[in-house]
Amino acid sequence: MIERYSRKEMSRIWKPENKFKKWLEVEILACEAWAKLGEIPKNALNNIKTKADFNIRRIDEIERTVKHDVISFLTSVAGFVGPDSRYIHRGLTSSDILDTSLALLLKEAADLIITDIKKLMDVIKKRAFEHKNTVMIGRSHGIHAEPITFGLKMALWYEEMKRNLARMERAREIISYGKLSGAVGTFANIPPSVEEYVCKKLGLKPAPVATQIIQRDRHAEYFTTLAIIASSIEKIAVEIRHLQRTEVLEAEEPFTEGQKGSSAMPHKRNPVLSENLTGIARLVRSYANAAMENIPLWHERDISHSSVERVIAPDATILVDFMLTRMTGLVRDLVVYPENMKENLNKLNGLIFSQGVLLALIEKGAAREDAYQIVQRNAMKAWKEKKEFKGLLLKDKEVTERLSQKDIEACFDISRHVKNVDYIFKRVFKS
């Protein structure tokens, strides 16, 4: 992934140095397990543990000739260990090392993403309570519907991120499996106890059954989870973009001192952070699709998944980490305009209270279809002629013969729309 979207905390995980450290850790633990079985002399094990190391430049140099990354790595390690290196990689196949270490890397990345999600949730919660009673118009199909509060909108984001947290914790668990069962998963040249020992030491579980590799449905679930998280972030970003439109301007991204919105138009304040997140989400979703394509491999394994994972594993985790961190800052510093919300609330001259009038007529004995026609007739007149909805109702005999002025006034009481906000907040923010 390009540096622009890479935070050092996550990109560090995917650096060659960390990858090879994981490979070496798996190999040394396997040697420990063999030694416990009496298959590696104690002095040889001590020598391996003391001297085992690698040189990245040397690995790259060897790989240019042998065209095999694990063999290149093992050759480099052997140069540090000497003759006792013959005990390293005993009974193993390359994928034993690759898949087990990949599980460690993905688990490490998951830990960081889980922390990111919790930070975003904390910020959303704070802003939700800040605007719990900030009334605004709710929209369906982009059209004014009925009043809500901005806090409720944020509570929705929080609840979704809560589900994403559970998904990511599940993804971390489903990926935390290793395998050291040999070329086709049969333990032909290595006892299961080695696998059990190594996985326990690494904080992984042994895959109950494997081929040459750990099955890729686990990885597909992991990357699909990242795609869902990215889509949730995009959902918030798209909402902010809509709220920042000139004609709406109910909320706006922070615009820092010295920031410029356009090379041509000095007045521009564009929602560039949100637009950026929308674009990145498309990439992460594409990685999920690639991960699902990796599930059906030939027989006990082919290599078609390998090139895919070399790209999507670092890129997807780096991007989601970036997205979560950026959205956390965006929500924290989001500028909210309650007065504009109030102004927009009244743009339809009271039409947003039409359902209350409909229900009041029904309660007074009108048939639903008749009541609907009466209310809609007045609503369309108010819409087309830009007249006050309440005033039209007060002049309509079919309305006034059933509803008093007090009844009609009550239909336009905004408090009925926000009376259950506290109840909803208690359900969302239980802990």
Number of C-alpha atoms within 10 A of each C-alpha: 14 9 9 7 17 19 14 10 12 22 20 16 19 19 11 11 13 13 18 20 14 21 21 22 19 25 23 20 20 28 25 22 20 22 18 15 13 10 13 19 16 13 11 18 20 13 16 25 17 11 16 22 19 22 15 15 10 15 21 16 13 18 17 11 9 11 11 14 16 19 16 22 22 20 18 22 22 20 16 17 21 13 12 17 21 12 20 23 18 17 18 20 19 17 22 25 23 23 20 28 24 22 25 24 21 22 23 15 23 24 14 15 25 20 14 20 22 16 16 23 23 14 18 24 20 16 19 23 17 12 18 21 17 20 22 24 21 17 12 9 6 8 9 17 18 18 19 21 21 25 24 24 17 22 25 17 20 21 17 15 20 16 12 20 21 13 20 25 18 16 23 25 17 17 27 24 24 31 32 34 29 25 21 16 20 16 17 13 13 18 17 16 17 24 24 19 19 26 23 13 12 19 13 21 21 22 22 9 12 19 18 22 27 26 19 18 17 21 25 22 21 26 27 24 24 28 23 18 27 26 19 17 25 23 17 19 24 17 13 23 21 17 20 20 15 10 9 13 19 23 21 23 24 19 15 7 6 6 9 14 15 11 7 7 9 9 9 11 18 18 21 13 18 24 15 14 25 21 11 21 25 14 16 27 21 15 24 23 14 18 24 18 16 21 15 14 14 9 9 13 17 13 10 13 18 11 9 15 18 11 12 21 20 21 22 25 25 27 26 26 27 21 24 24 17 19 24 22 16 20 21 17 15 17 16 19 14 17 13 14 21 15 13 17 22 14 13 18 17 18 26 21 21 21 16 18 25 22 15 20 26 17 13 11 10 17 11 14 10 14 20 18 12 18 23 16 14 22 26 14 14 21 16 8 9 13 18 17 23 22 14 16 22 16 11 13 10 16 23 15 10 16 19 12 12 8 14 21 13 15 18 19 11 15 11 12 16 16 11 10 15 13 9 13 17 10 11 16 12 6 5
